[in-house]
Amino acid sequence: MDQRTHTCLCFCLRDGAGDRREVLLGRKKRGLGAGKLVGLGGHVEPRESAEEAAVREVAEESGLVVDPADLRPAAVVDWRFPARPAWDMWVTAFTVPLVRGEPRETEEIAPLWVPVDAVPFDAMWDDARHWLPGVLAGRTLRAEIVFADDNERVASSTVRMTP
């Protein structure tokens, strides 16, 4: 059985000003990735599906309500940290085009809507530029990301679009 941590991410989408598509990201305030912009999400708990975790994490991190039926599978990403194997994890990522409520800041995340065509990749984990554009374009994919010894930069990536 896979001993890596299973996590989930959920990218909430909406039409912003001038029908410019936006995605909800959050400035991580604590823990792994503090200071970076990230997608909303976290650990999938025992006996919890990735969908249930995504709904729970979005609510905990932003106060938004997501109907599980609105989740769209978007990606499975395998993150490897050879210099820090305890950080190895895999993520199930979703997009969701419909949420209820307005995002609010929590102890963990300061949420903000950003235009999909202007995602600030320099403020995110280095891997995001390798796979997130495909997800935000509506594709589904599988990716493997291997981080360099500094645990920040991507040493290698493989991204495959899935049917």
C-alpha positions as CSV (number, residue, x, y, z in Angstrom):
1,M,0.0,0.0,0.0
2,D,1.2,3.5,-0.8
3,Q,2.5,5.2,2.3
4,R,2.6,8.7,0.8
5,T,0.2,11.3,2.1
6,H,-3.0,11.7,0.0
7,T,-4.1,15.3,-0.3
8,C,-6.7,17.1,-2.3
9,L,-6.9,20.5,-4.0
10,C,-10.0,22.3,-5.2
11,F,-9.8,25.2,-7.7
12,C,-13.0,27.3,-7.4
13,L,-13.8,29.1,-10.6
14,R,-16.0,32.1,-11.4
15,D,-16.7,34.7,-14.0
16,G,-15.1,37.9,-12.8
17,A,-15.3,41.5,-14.0
18,G,-15.8,41.7,-17.8
19,D,-16.4,38.0,-17.9
20,R,-12.8,37.4,-17.2
21,R,-12.5,33.9,-15.6
22,E,-11.1,33.8,-12.1
23,V,-9.7,31.1,-9.8
24,L,-9.6,31.2,-6.0
25,L,-6.2,30.9,-4.6
26,G,-5.0,31.5,-1.0
27,R,-1.9,32.9,0.6
28,K,-0.8,30.1,3.0
29,K,-0.3,31.6,6.4
30,R,1.3,28.6,8.2
31,G,2.7,25.1,7.7
32,L,4.3,23.7,4.6
33,G,4.3,26.3,1.9
34,A,3.7,29.3,4.2
35,G,3.9,32.5,2.3
36,K,3.0,30.9,-1.1
37,L,-0.2,31.2,-3.1
38,V,-1.8,27.8,-3.1
39,G,-5.0,26.0,-4.1
40,L,-7.4,25.3,-1.3
41,G,-7.1,21.8,0.1
42,G,-5.3,19.5,2.4
43,H,-5.1,16.0,3.8
44,V,-7.6,13.4,2.9
45,E,-8.6,11.9,6.3
46,P,-9.0,8.1,6.9
47,R,-12.3,6.8,5.6
48,E,-12.8,10.1,3.7
49,S,-13.0,10.3,-0.1
50,A,-11.0,12.9,-2.0
51,E,-14.3,14.6,-2.9
52,E,-15.4,14.8,0.8
53,A,-12.0,16.2,1.7
54,A,-12.2,18.8,-1.0
55,V,-15.6,20.0,0.2
56,R,-14.5,20.0,3.8
57,E,-11.2,21.8,3.1
58,V,-12.8,24.5,1.0
59,A,-15.3,25.2,3.8
60,E,-12.5,25.2,6.5
61,E,-10.1,27.4,4.6
62,S,-12.5,29.9,3.0
63,G,-16.0,29.5,4.4
64,L,-17.3,28.7,0.9
65,V,-19.9,25.9,0.4
66,V,-19.2,23.4,-2.4
67,D,-21.8,20.8,-3.6
68,P,-19.9,17.6,-4.1
69,A,-22.0,17.0,-7.3
70,D,-20.3,20.1,-8.8
71,L,-16.7,18.9,-8.4
72,R,-15.0,18.1,-11.6
73,P,-12.0,15.7,-11.5
74,A,-9.0,17.6,-12.9
75,A,-5.7,16.0,-12.0
76,V,-3.7,13.4,-10.1
77,V,-0.3,14.8,-9.2
78,D,2.5,12.9,-7.6
79,W,5.0,15.1,-5.7
80,R,8.4,13.6,-4.9
81,F,10.9,15.3,-2.6
82,P,14.1,13.1,-2.8
83,A,15.9,15.3,-0.3
84,R,12.9,15.1,2.1
85,P,10.9,11.9,1.5
86,A,8.6,12.6,4.4
87,W,7.1,15.4,2.2
88,D,6.3,13.0,-0.7
89,M,2.5,13.0,-1.4
90,W,0.0,12.6,-4.1
91,V,-2.9,14.9,-4.8
92,T,-6.3,14.5,-6.3
93,A,-7.3,17.9,-7.8
94,F,-10.7,19.2,-8.7
95,T,-12.2,22.3,-10.3
96,V,-15.6,23.6,-9.2
97,P,-17.5,26.2,-11.3
98,L,-20.1,27.0,-8.6
99,V,-19.7,27.8,-4.9
100,R,-22.0,29.5,-2.4
101,G,-20.9,32.3,-0.2
102,E,-18.0,34.8,-0.2
103,P,-14.5,33.7,0.8
104,R,-13.2,34.8,4.1
105,E,-9.8,34.7,5.7
106,T,-9.0,31.9,8.1
107,E,-6.1,31.1,10.4
108,E,-4.5,29.1,7.6
109,I,-5.4,30.9,4.3
110,A,-6.0,34.4,3.1
111,P,-8.1,33.8,-0.1
112,L,-8.1,35.9,-3.2
113,W,-9.6,35.7,-6.7
114,V,-7.1,36.0,-9.5
115,P,-7.7,36.0,-13.3
116,V,-7.0,32.6,-14.8
117,D,-5.0,34.3,-17.5
118,A,-2.8,36.1,-15.0
119,V,-2.1,33.5,-12.3
120,P,1.0,34.7,-10.4
121,F,3.1,31.5,-10.8
122,D,6.2,33.2,-9.3
123,A,4.3,33.4,-5.9
124,M,3.4,29.7,-6.0
125,W,5.2,26.4,-5.6
126,D,7.5,26.0,-8.6
127,D,5.5,22.9,-9.9
128,A,2.3,24.8,-10.4
129,R,3.5,26.3,-13.8
130,H,4.0,22.7,-15.1
131,W,0.4,21.4,-14.6
132,L,-2.0,24.0,-13.3
133,P,-2.4,25.8,-16.7
134,G,-3.8,22.6,-18.2
135,V,-6.3,22.2,-15.3
136,L,-7.4,25.8,-15.6
137,A,-7.9,25.3,-19.3
138,G,-10.4,22.5,-18.5
139,R,-8.2,19.5,-19.2
140,T,-7.7,16.5,-17.0
141,L,-4.2,15.2,-16.4
142,R,-1.7,13.1,-14.5
143,A,1.6,14.6,-13.5
144,E,4.8,13.5,-11.7
145,I,6.9,16.3,-10.2
146,V,10.3,15.7,-8.7
147,F,11.7,18.5,-6.7
148,A,15.4,19.5,-6.5
149,D,17.5,19.1,-3.4
150,D,16.4,22.6,-2.3
151,N,12.8,21.3,-2.0
152,E,11.7,24.4,-3.9
153,R,12.6,24.1,-7.6
154,V,11.4,21.4,-9.9
155,A,14.1,19.0,-11.0
156,S,11.9,17.1,-13.5
157,S,8.2,16.9,-14.4
158,T,6.1,14.7,-16.6
159,V,2.6,15.8,-17.4
160,R,0.2,13.7,-19.5
161,M,-3.3,14.8,-20.5
162,T,-5.9,12.1,-20.0
163,P,-9.0,11.5,-22.1
